[in-house]
Amino acid sequence: MNWLALMIAASLPAATPPARSQPIAIHPGESITLEMRNDAAVVVERGPAPPISAFESGMLRRLQAQQVPAGSGVQPAIAMSRSQLEAEPPTPAANRVRLTFRRVPGVRPGAEDHSFLLVVNGFAASFRYRTTMHVRGNVAPTDVCEVPPHISGSEHWPYVIDQLDLTAVWLEAFQPDNVRCE
């Protein structure tokens, strides 16, 4: 299947995953690359996020255009074919996942900034994860969507997140036509 997952995240408690690992922090303006070793995520690269790509800008515009009522719950993944994309998606590195976290301008001039996460999955399995977010001194879980094999997924929050902690990371067999968001 030749599509990309586009996700909208709301701040609701997430389901408990089957495996836990040491929390991995990521801050706005950062990019990290993970490998899986003995069922645990290991950071193999960490650095400043590269300039935002045309692909990310297009995904961000789509996500910011979504009308999501406050408190509406977990938002489902939105599948997109390559023909619907404004730019070429990133090429995943084999057996690695790259997460790039950004603070981005809000939709309207003068609006509060937003948060945007791009997850590029180079594994032959779905990348599943759980996160907690740090917002203005408060820490809470947030929902996220799995990222199917060999594609990217985008998450958007219409407010500033100071830090995301990956509290659990694991790989699972992909269930076609069923991108899970929790």
ChimeraX attribute file (.defattr): number of C-alpha atoms within 10 A of each C-alpha:
attribute: neighborCount
match mode: 1-to-1
recipient: residues
	/A:1	6
	/A:2	10
	/A:3	16
	/A:4	22
	/A:5	21
	/A:6	22
	/A:7	26
	/A:8	25
	/A:9	24
	/A:10	23
	/A:11	18
	/A:12	16
	/A:13	16
	/A:14	18
	/A:15	12
	/A:16	10
	/A:17	14
	/A:18	8
	/A:19	13
	/A:20	17
	/A:21	14
	/A:22	13
	/A:23	16
	/A:24	17
	/A:25	15
	/A:26	21
	/A:27	19
	/A:28	20
	/A:29	16
	/A:30	17
	/A:31	21
	/A:32	21
	/A:33	20
	/A:34	20
	/A:35	19
	/A:36	17
	/A:37	8
	/A:38	7
	/A:39	13
	/A:40	17
	/A:41	23
	/A:42	17
	/A:43	15
	/A:44	12
	/A:45	11
	/A:46	15
	/A:47	12
	/A:48	13
	/A:49	16
	/A:50	10
	/A:51	8
	/A:52	12
	/A:53	13
	/A:54	14
	/A:55	14
	/A:56	20
	/A:57	14
	/A:58	13
	/A:59	25
	/A:60	22
	/A:61	11
	/A:62	14
	/A:63	22
	/A:64	17
	/A:65	10
	/A:66	9
	/A:67	7
	/A:68	15
	/A:69	8
	/A:70	8
	/A:71	9
	/A:72	10
	/A:73	15
	/A:74	20
	/A:75	17
	/A:76	18
	/A:77	23
	/A:78	14
	/A:79	16
	/A:80	13
	/A:81	11
	/A:82	13
	/A:83	10
	/A:84	10
	/A:85	15
	/A:86	13
	/A:87	15
	/A:88	12
	/A:89	17
	/A:90	16
	/A:91	12
	/A:92	18
	/A:93	14
	/A:94	12
	/A:95	15
	/A:96	21
	/A:97	24
	/A:98	22
	/A:99	21
	/A:100	24
	/A:101	26
	/A:102	23
	/A:103	19
	/A:104	20
	/A:105	17
	/A:106	16
	/A:107	15
	/A:108	8
	/A:109	8
	/A:110	8
	/A:111	11
	/A:112	13
	/A:113	17
	/A:114	19
	/A:115	21
	/A:116	26
	/A:117	21
	/A:118	21
	/A:119	23
	/A:120	26
	/A:121	29
	/A:122	23
	/A:123	22
	/A:124	17
	/A:125	18
	/A:126	22
	/A:127	25
	/A:128	19
	/A:129	21
	/A:130	25
	/A:131	22
	/A:132	21
	/A:133	22
	/A:134	18
	/A:135	14
	/A:136	10
	/A:137	7
	/A:138	8
	/A:139	15
	/A:140	14
	/A:141	20
	/A:142	21
	/A:143	23
	/A:144	28
	/A:145	25
	/A:146	26
	/A:147	31
	/A:148	29
	/A:149	20
	/A:150	23
	/A:151	22
	/A:152	24
	/A:153	25
	/A:154	26
	/A:155	23
	/A:156	24
	/A:157	19
	/A:158	21
	/A:159	17
	/A:160	21
	/A:161	21
	/A:162	18
	/A:163	19
	/A:164	24
	/A:165	18
	/A:166	20
	/A:167	18
	/A:168	21
	/A:169	24
	/A:170	20
	/A:171	21
	/A:172	14
	/A:173	11
	/A:174	17
	/A:175	11
	/A:176	8
	/A:177	8
	/A:178	11
	/A:179	18
	/A:180	17
	/A:181	19
	/A:182	22
